[in-house]
Amino acid sequence: MPMIIEPRHGDAEDDASSTKKHSLIAIAGSLLGEISLPKLALAWVLGALLPSLLLGAAPLVMSAWVASVSGRVTALAGIGSLVLLALVGAVGWYGFRPLFRLAEKSFWSLNALVVQPGYAICREGLQHLAERFMPAAAAPDRRATWRAGSAIGAGLVGCLVAGAVAAIVWPATRWSGGFADFVDPVRLVLPALANAVVMMSLYLAAASLLWGIADGFMDQPQDLDGFDAVPASARRWRVAHLSDVHVVGERYGFRIESGRAGPRGNERFRRALERLAEIHEAEPLDLLLITGDMTDAGRSAEWAEFLDAMLRHPALAERSLILPGNHDVNIVDRANPARLELPGSPGKRLRQMRTLSAMAALQGERVQLFDGSRSHLAGSLAATLEPHRDRIAAFADPGGLRLSIGLASIWEDAFPMVLPPAEPDGLGVILLNSNVEAHFSFTNALGLVAEEDMQALLAATRAFPQARWILALHHHPVEYPRPAKALSERIGTALINGSRLLRLLRPVASRMVAMHGHRHIDWIGRCGALKIVSAPSPVMEATDDEPTCFYIHTLVAAPGGIALLEPQRIVIEPAPPAVIV
């Protein structure tokens, strides 16, 4: 008897969070009834209110200390006053450093949460609006000019809006205080918050203007106008580039984003690896690079399926490099996108440790990490993790907040990872973590590269000044120069500080190719001398009965740089339909 509901085909529940089936507004509306308001309020307090209070209270604490010291100096009369002055000075001297660190951390936390996203939203919104009025046949140079003008306009708008906010809030600020004020801390809440708003607004006003001008005058992204011609004798590297394979933990499981609009299960990924194994046997590959989203929600069953598939092909596994995507570390709950994790939740740390464990299993002996100063390579990933293996294993068994303390620094210090070139002028790979610290599945896609990680990758290029490089990350550093169907495609997906990263890379751009995933579509373009390669997903953007693809790229050593040849497109045909007997 035929099935009334065929479970292999899925149903409406599999499309609940699919952006292919529903608009973002519709999904957001459906989430409102699921959101835990107490948890949302507590997350807002921990993520925004507390950093604001710490930042705004810092000038009040410092002014109180300075007033106390100056008062003691004025009232000096005997040994008791000298001792008291020395005590106050010592407390201030040693207390200033942790206070400064707290204020600095709070500032950059608010910068990543509000300032840079605010400017990026304004910039992408204006560029999207400009492209809506631009003829479809407009020349690439004209599109680049419009993008540059939109970036400068976004800087001006951000400057004006932030300046207006600072002017409105200024009357509520207070920049000096005494220790008597701290007897009643409630009195300090309002001026501390006002101080933080004014400081961040003034920073946004100045920064958005500078960012807008810098973004306007930097090299704008353009489609690659042609592949390089190189001598047949030039040294070559064959790199298979996969991304966003979104392995699920069920044989007939559907992926969060695509639902029934994408292939079910992991068969498509397994067949992609089989094709790669055949190609490698005929014409060896140098690298298999998977730029994030190896799993659909970072669950242990998904990682088990991914590693099992990789280990069926040991020749590929020993050439593989992986890096974290937003689905590996930022999906809070696969079944409920409205679920919220509190900052510091052990769930987030557990997903990070699963990812780090998988990376260590595949590439732990080959990739190098930086020392504490982020200026020199200090040892392999495996060697760095060795002293922490017991702690990580002890945490992974019961979980818990207490055991997760201290693991955050292990995760942060693991990036960037560097595969050094085999020869001084060979090919190296730099692996970045481009995921923000998100605690809400609906905002999981945001991307940001830490400033210290950018400086570290530049240190790697200085350590090997003749080497060619692949810069591998999950998020795209810049929006493609193509009209978007909806503004939602441009907001919250690209790197928030991607233009900053591109500007820093200009001195080494001719020796580097950036490879990323995240968007699930293929695009090859450039920003100035830097070539940028986006990988399509071999398991997304198609239904079960449609083909998907991926690419094998050939990189070539060119005089003073790196060349990119036309890639080899590998098509994964749909599997024949299952026969029920």
Buried (B, 14 or more C-beta within 10 A) or exposed (E): EEEEEEEEEBEEEBBBBBBBBBEBEEBEEBBEEEBEEEBBEBBEBBBBBBBBBBBBBBBBBBBBBEBBBEEBEEEEEEEEEEEBBEEBBEEBEEEBEEBEEBBEEBBBBBBBBBBBBBBBBBBBBBBBEBBEEEEEEEEBEEBBBBBBBBBBBBBBBBBEBBBEBBEEBBEEBBEEBBEEBBEEEEEBBEBBBBBBBBBBBBBBBEBBBEBBBBBBEBBBBBBBEEBBEBEEEEBBBBBBBBBBBBBBBEEBBBBBBBBBBBBBBBBBBBBBBBBBBEBBEEEEBBBBBBBBBBBBBBBBBBBBBBBEBBEEBEEBBEBBBBBBBBBBBBBBBBEBBBBBBBBBBBBBBBBBBBBBBBBBBBBBEBBBBBEEEBBEBBEBBBEBBEEBEEBBEEBBEEBEEEBBBEBBEBBBBBBBBBBBBEEEBBBBBBBBBBBBBBBBBBBBBBBBBBEBBBBBBBBBBEBBEEBBBBBBBBBBBBBBBBEBEEBBBBBBBBBBBBBBBBBBBBEBBBBBBBBBBBBBBBBBBBBBBBBBBBBBBBBBBBEBEEEBBBBBBBBBBBEEBBBBBEBBEBEBEBBEEEEEE
